Amino acid sequence: MGFELLAATGVLALLTMVPGPDMAIVTRRAVAAGRRDGLLTVGGIVGGLLVWGVLAVAGLAAVLAASAVAYTVVKLVGAAYLVFLGAQALWRTRRGGAAAPVDAPPPAGNPWRTGLVGNLLNPKIAVFYTGLLPTLAPSGLSPHTGMALLVLVHAALTVVWLSGYVLLLAGARSFFARPAVRGAMERVTGVVLIGFGVKVATAAS
């Protein structure tokens, strides 16, 4: 069981490090509002993972993964949310002129809630937890126990990876505080979020 758990952790670590909407949301909050907002956003994302994990272990996430209509609804709502966040970032740079001012107000909305909602509106997590996790669960444990363990491992890896990323951004805070750099980062993350939104909306179920 030890080797199987180690192998599963390796797979989950690789998937965690792949850039996606969560990292884009964290980047925007950390660059625009600082370390505290970035870490709170990470907390919301992990909270979303745990909710999906509970639903997956209970079998409810499988219903969403198997229902084309439910999946499409969540997918489109999630895509709209990502586009909204991206448009909000671009609007902030427009209001600030060529570059966002250093003393510009932080992005609107509670950072923890932003991370939570962004993650909960990602139906790919439901598919991931119901499709991949069962195949990675250690054979020495019951299916429910194995999946619950891997959900906790995935949540822990996400905390470590995204928190480290936030601290890295915070360490370069003086660089990102420059008006030109901050404005450029807002525009880049805004475009990336809108791109992820379009990708989610057009992805096959």
C-alpha positions in Angstrom: 0.0 0.0 0.0 2.9 2.3 0.7 4.2 2.2 -2.8 0.7 2.7 -4.3 0.2 5.8 -2.0 3.5 7.2 -3.0 2.8 6.7 -6.7 -0.7 8.3 -6.3 0.9 11.3 -4.5 3.3 11.8 -7.3 0.4 11.8 -9.9 -1.6 14.2 -7.7 1.5 16.5 -7.3 2.0 16.7 -11.0 -1.7 17.5 -11.6 -1.5 20.1 -8.8 1.4 22.0 -10.4 -0.2 22.2 -13.8 -1.3 25.9 -14.3 -5.0 26.4 -14.3 -7.8 28.8 -13.3 -7.0 28.4 -9.6 -3.4 29.6 -10.1 -4.7 32.5 -12.2 -7.1 33.6 -9.5 -4.4 33.3 -6.8 -2.0 35.3 -9.0 -4.4 38.1 -9.4 -5.3 38.4 -5.7 -1.7 38.1 -4.5 -0.3 40.6 -6.9 -3.2 43.1 -6.5 -3.8 42.8 -2.8 -0.8 41.1 -1.2 0.1 38.0 0.7 -2.9 37.9 3.0 -5.4 38.0 0.2 -3.4 35.4 -1.7 -3.3 33.0 1.2 -7.0 33.5 1.9 -7.8 32.7 -1.7 -5.7 29.5 -1.4 -7.8 28.7 1.7 -11.0 29.1 -0.4 -9.7 26.9 -3.2 -8.8 24.1 -0.7 -12.2 24.5 0.9 -13.7 23.9 -2.6 -11.6 20.8 -3.0 -12.7 19.4 0.3 -16.4 20.0 -0.6 -15.9 18.2 -3.9 -14.1 15.5 -2.0 -17.0 15.0 0.4 -19.4 14.9 -2.5 -17.2 12.4 -4.4 -16.9 10.1 -1.4 -20.6 10.3 -0.9 -21.2 9.5 -4.6 -23.0 12.8 -5.4 -20.2 14.2 -7.6 -20.6 11.1 -9.8 -24.2 12.3 -10.6 -22.8 15.6 -11.9 -20.1 13.9 -13.8 -22.6 11.5 -15.4 -25.3 14.1 -16.1 -24.7 16.0 -19.3 -27.2 18.7 -18.4 -25.9 19.3 -14.8 -22.3 19.3 -16.1 -23.1 21.8 -18.8 -24.9 24.1 -16.4 -22.1 24.1 -13.9 -19.6 24.4 -16.7 -21.2 27.5 -18.2 -21.7 29.2 -14.8 -18.1 28.5 -13.9 -16.9 29.9 -17.3 -19.0 33.0 -16.8 -17.5 33.5 -13.4 -13.9 33.2 -14.7 -14.7 35.7 -17.5 -16.2 38.1 -14.9 -13.1 38.0 -12.8 -10.9 38.5 -15.9 -13.1 41.4 -17.1 -12.9 42.9 -13.6 -9.1 42.8 -13.7 -9.0 44.5 -17.2 -11.5 47.1 -16.0 -9.3 48.0 -13.1 -6.3 48.7 -15.4 -8.6 50.8 -17.6 -9.7 52.9 -14.7 -6.1 53.4 -13.6 -4.9 54.5 -17.1 -1.9 53.1 -18.7 -0.9 51.3 -15.5 -2.7 50.5 -12.3 -1.8 52.9 -9.5 0.1 51.5 -6.5 -2.6 52.6 -4.1 -5.4 51.1 -6.2 -8.1 49.4 -4.1 -7.8 45.6 -3.9 -10.0 43.5 -6.1 -13.6 43.5 -5.0 -15.0 40.5 -3.2 -13.9 38.4 -0.3 -10.7 36.5 -1.3 -11.6 33.3 0.5 -15.0 33.3 -1.2 -13.5 34.1 -4.6 -11.3 31.0 -4.3 -14.1 28.8 -3.0 -16.6 29.8 -5.7 -14.1 29.5 -8.5 -13.2 26.0 -7.4 -16.8 24.8 -6.8 -17.8 26.0 -10.2 -15.2 23.9 -11.9 -17.0 20.6 -12.9 -13.7 19.2 -14.0 -12.9 18.6 -10.4 -16.0 16.4 -10.1 -14.9 14.4 -13.1 -11.3 14.2 -11.7 -12.4 13.0 -8.3 -14.9 10.4 -9.6 -12.9 9.3 -12.6 -9.2 9.3 -11.6 -9.1 9.1 -7.8 -10.8 5.6 -7.6 -8.1 4.3 -9.9 -5.3 5.7 -7.7 -6.8 4.6 -4.3 -4.5 2.1 -2.5 -5.8 -1.4 -2.8 -5.3 -2.1 0.9 -8.1 0.3 1.9 -11.8 0.4 1.3 -12.8 2.5 -1.8 -14.3 5.2 0.4 -11.3 5.4 2.8 -8.9 5.3 -0.1 -10.6 8.2 -1.9 -10.9 10.2 1.3 -7.2 9.8 1.9 -6.3 10.9 -1.6 -8.6 14.0 -1.3 -6.7 15.0 1.9 -3.4 14.4 0.1 -4.5 16.5 -2.8 -5.7 19.3 -0.5 -2.4 19.2 1.4 -0.4 19.4 -1.9 -2.5 22.3 -3.1 -1.9 24.2 0.2 1.8 23.7 -0.1 2.1 24.5 -3.8 -0.2 27.5 -4.0 0.9 28.9 -0.6 4.5 28.7 -1.7 3.6 30.4 -4.9 1.9 33.2 -3.0 4.9 33.7 -0.7 7.1 33.8 -3.8 5.0 36.6 -5.2 4.9 38.4 -1.9 8.7 38.2 -1.7 8.8 40.2 -5.0 6.2 42.6 -3.7 8.3 45.7 -4.3 8.7 44.7 -7.9 5.0 44.0 -8.4 4.1 47.2 -6.7 5.6 49.2 -9.5 2.6 50.8 -11.4 3.7 49.6 -14.8 4.4 46.0 -13.6 1.2 45.8 -11.6 -0.9 47.1 -14.5 0.8 44.6 -16.8 0.1 41.7 -14.4 -3.5 42.7 -14.0 -3.9 42.7 -17.8 -2.1 39.4 -18.2 -4.1 37.6 -15.5 -7.3 39.2 -16.8 -6.7 37.9 -20.3 -5.7 34.5 -18.8 -8.8 34.2 -16.7 -11.0 35.1 -19.7 -9.1 32.6 -21.8 -9.7 29.9 -19.2 -13.4 30.9 -19.1 -13.7 30.4 -22.8 -11.8 27.1 -22.7 -14.1 25.8 -19.9 -17.2 26.9 -21.8 -16.1 25.3 -25.1 -14.6 22.1 -23.6 -16.4 18.9 -24.5 -18.3 17.4 -21.6 
